[in-house]
Amino acid sequence: MFKLLKSKAILLVVAGVLSVGTAAAQEKEKDLSKSQAVERAKQVEKGRVLRVDQTSRNYRVKMLKKSGRVVSVDVDKRSGRVKDSQKGSSEH
């Protein structure tokens, strides 16, 4: 009887450790949220956020600068790395 209880206790401990490891792995793979992407973009470019679009890999944050120029900043969903900015102009 004692061996059976001991075996069940060990099984529960192992299952608990495995579930914690799985949860940590899922958290690591989680994508950035839109608001996190906006914060990353604001660190690179100053301006008012006009819109945030997303693809399977990136967020594209479009921002209006004080000069009137519209700037697009790409943020990688997985790493949070800010990619090459694509700058447009509203000047005529």
C-alpha positions as CSV (number, residue, x, y, z in Angstrom):
1,M,0.0,0.0,0.0
2,F,2.8,2.4,0.9
3,K,4.6,1.6,-2.4
4,L,1.5,2.4,-4.4
5,L,1.0,5.8,-2.6
6,K,4.7,6.6,-3.1
7,S,4.5,5.7,-6.8
8,K,1.4,8.0,-7.2
9,A,3.2,10.8,-5.4
10,I,6.2,10.5,-7.7
11,L,4.0,10.5,-10.7
12,L,2.2,13.6,-9.6
13,V,5.5,15.4,-9.0
14,V,6.9,14.4,-12.4
15,A,3.6,15.5,-14.1
16,G,3.8,18.9,-12.3
17,V,7.3,19.5,-13.4
18,L,6.5,18.6,-17.0
19,S,3.5,20.9,-17.0
20,V,5.5,23.8,-15.7
21,G,8.2,23.2,-18.4
22,T,5.5,23.1,-21.1
23,A,3.9,26.4,-19.9
24,A,7.3,28.1,-19.9
25,A,8.0,26.9,-23.5
26,Q,4.6,28.2,-24.6
27,E,5.2,31.6,-23.0
28,K,8.6,31.9,-24.7
29,E,7.0,31.3,-28.1
30,K,4.2,33.8,-27.6
31,D,4.0,36.7,-30.1
32,L,4.3,40.3,-29.1
33,S,1.0,42.1,-28.7
34,K,0.0,45.1,-30.7
35,S,0.6,47.5,-27.8
36,Q,4.1,46.0,-27.3
37,A,4.8,46.5,-31.0
38,V,3.7,50.1,-30.7
39,E,6.0,50.7,-27.7
40,R,8.9,49.3,-29.7
41,A,8.1,51.5,-32.7
42,K,7.8,54.6,-30.5
43,Q,11.4,53.9,-29.2
44,V,12.6,54.3,-32.8
45,E,10.4,57.0,-34.2
46,K,8.5,59.8,-32.4
47,G,5.0,60.5,-33.6
48,R,1.4,59.7,-33.3
49,V,0.3,56.2,-34.2
50,L,-2.2,56.2,-37.0
51,R,-2.7,52.5,-37.4
52,V,-1.3,49.0,-36.7
53,D,-1.5,46.3,-39.4
54,Q,-0.3,42.8,-38.9
55,T,1.0,40.0,-41.1
56,S,1.9,36.5,-40.1
57,R,5.4,37.7,-39.0
58,N,5.3,41.4,-38.5
59,Y,3.4,44.4,-37.1
60,R,3.5,47.5,-39.3
61,V,3.1,50.6,-37.2
62,K,2.2,53.7,-39.2
63,M,3.0,56.9,-37.5
64,L,2.5,60.6,-38.2
65,K,5.5,62.8,-37.4
66,K,5.3,66.5,-36.4
67,S,6.7,67.4,-39.8
68,G,3.6,65.8,-41.4
69,R,5.5,62.8,-42.8
70,V,4.0,59.3,-42.4
71,V,6.5,56.7,-41.3
72,S,6.0,52.9,-41.3
73,V,7.9,50.9,-38.7
74,D,8.0,47.1,-39.0
75,V,8.3,45.1,-35.7
76,D,9.0,41.3,-35.8
77,K,6.2,39.5,-33.8
78,R,8.5,36.9,-32.3
79,S,11.7,38.7,-31.5
80,G,10.3,42.3,-31.1
81,R,13.2,43.5,-33.3
82,V,12.4,46.7,-35.2
83,K,13.1,46.1,-38.9
84,D,13.8,48.6,-41.6
85,S,11.6,51.6,-41.6
86,Q,9.8,52.5,-44.7
87,K,9.3,56.2,-44.9
88,G,6.7,58.0,-47.0
89,S,5.9,61.6,-47.3
90,S,2.8,63.6,-47.3
91,E,4.6,66.7,-48.6
92,H,3.4,68.0,-52.0
